[in-house]
Amino acid sequence: MYSFDFTGKTVYVTGGSRGIGAAAVRAFVDAGAKAAVFSRSGAVPESLSDNENVVGVAVDVADFAACEAALKQAEASIGTPDILINAAGITRDGLLVRMSAENFKSVIDTNLCGAFNMLRLAATGMFRRKSGCIVNVSSIVGITGNAGQANYAASKAGVIALTQSAAAELSPRGIRVNAIAPGFIETDMTAVLPGQVKDSILNRVALAAPASPEISPPSASSSRRTPRPISPGRSSGSTAG
């Protein structure tokens, strides 16, 4: 297992009540960090419900004003963020010719606009301090596309482009911005995907099996791609698992 020490650090995690976000919260708290968990419900991972270093904040990340208020609430509780993990995401799958404009927009609003809203607000304080780390959770389908997921794939491709642009702008101020692009991860969100969508994704995985959101050695569950720097000193990578 990997060993990390985040004692004295504060991490904000969107979508932190379940799935990849919840796994990130648990890992950071286990490593000594304080964590603010942002979700629609304001819930924190069940195993951390009594942990004084974890606070839950209810927010719709698609709403910029709500994000602004949520960050102020978190800052008052545990301090300003050293690290931001943008893991909030939804799916509204369907064939392109049958997809409603509402379902397309709602996914873009949460997955892409939500990532921008939190990044924009958290980066302001990091910019003044000349330090910080931002990780945006994209998806392998943001690179490859996937039938039945035009809205989700477009949102996650946008997250990669947002990450690259933010890295170019913020790296001179000592702020690292990266994206990860996981493959099929077993979460509540992927559990409800249609079988054909799951099969389409798993067919591209070397072991043809889903991965777990918990941290594990790179060889444990699926193949990965190494981060790709966009220029010296301005690393913005997409790691696929």
HELIX and SHEET records of a PDB file:
HELIX    1   1 GLY A   19  ASP A   30  1                                  12    
HELIX    2   2 GLU A   46  LEU A   48  5                                   3    
HELIX    3   3 PHE A   64  ILE A   78  1                                  15    
HELIX    4   4 LEU A   96  ARG A   98  5                                   3    
HELIX    5   5 ALA A  101  ILE A  108  1                                   8    
HELIX    6   6 ASP A  109  CYS A  113  3                                   5    
HELIX    7   7 GLY A  114  ARG A  129  1                                  16    
HELIX    8   8 VAL A  141  THR A  144  1                                   4    
HELIX    9   9 ALA A  150  LEU A  170  1                                  21    
HELIX   10  10 SER A  171  ARG A  173  5                                   3    
HELIX   11  11 ASP A  188  ALA A  191  1                                   4    
HELIX   12  12 GLY A  195  LEU A  202  1                                   8    
SHEET    1   A 7 VAL A  54  ALA A  58  0                                        
SHEET    2   A 7 LYS A  34  SER A  39  1                                        
SHEET    3   A 7 THR A  10  THR A  14  1                                        
SHEET    4   A 7 ILE A  83  ASN A  86  1                                        
SHEET    5   A 7 GLY A 132  VAL A 137  1                                        
SHEET    6   A 7 ILE A 175  ALA A 181  1                                        
SHEET    7   A 7 SER A 238  ALA A 240  1                                        
END                                                                             
